[in-house]
């Protein structure tokens, strides 16, 4: 993984916008539980995209300090 690509940043932003719109619609229709689940699903999706980059960061730090 060379670095954090602009494509990933745009995907994260798109998920954030989509989750917030769907969450607001669900809250105003009285389905707070579903709005929470949509927010949680969005968070998990983004975390699955980010975890490889975090792992790569920790590997780089470990190699840098020779731990």
C-alpha positions in Angstrom: 0.0 0.0 0.0 1.6 3.1 -1.2 -0.5 5.6 0.7 -3.9 6.9 1.4 -5.4 7.4 -2.0 -7.8 10.1 -2.9 -10.3 7.5 -4.0 -10.5 6.1 -0.5 -11.1 9.6 0.9 -13.9 10.2 -1.6 -15.5 6.9 -0.7 -15.3 7.7 3.0 -16.9 11.1 2.4 -19.6 9.5 0.3 -20.5 7.0 3.0 -20.5 9.8 5.6 -23.0 11.9 3.5 -25.2 8.9 2.7 -25.3 7.7 6.3 -26.1 11.1 7.6 -29.0 11.6 5.1 -30.4 8.2 5.7 -30.0 8.6 9.5 -31.9 11.9 9.5 -34.7 10.5 7.4 -35.0 7.6 9.7 -34.9 9.8 12.8 -37.7 12.1 11.5 -39.8 9.1 10.7 -39.5 7.8 14.3 -37.2 4.9 13.6 -34.3 5.9 15.9 -33.1 2.2 16.3 -32.7 1.9 12.5 -30.9 5.2 12.3 -28.4 3.9 14.9 -27.9 0.7 13.0 -27.3 2.6 9.7 -24.7 4.7 11.5 -23.1 1.6 13.0 -23.0 -0.1 9.6 -21.4 3.0 8.0 -18.7 3.1 10.7 -17.9 -0.6 10.3 -17.7 -0.2 6.6 -15.2 2.6 6.8 -13.2 0.8 9.5 -12.8 -2.2 7.2 -11.5 0.1 4.6 -9.1 1.8 7.0 -7.7 -1.2 9.0 -5.1 -2.2 6.3 -3.7 1.3 6.3 -3.5 1.4 10.1 -1.8 -2.0 10.1 0.7 -0.7 7.5 1.3 2.3 9.7 2.1 0.2 12.8 4.4 -2.0 10.7 6.3 1.0 9.4 6.7 2.4 13.0 7.8 -1.0 14.2 10.5 -1.2 11.5 11.5 2.5 12.0 12.2 2.0 15.7 13.3 -1.7 15.3 11.0 -3.0 18.0 
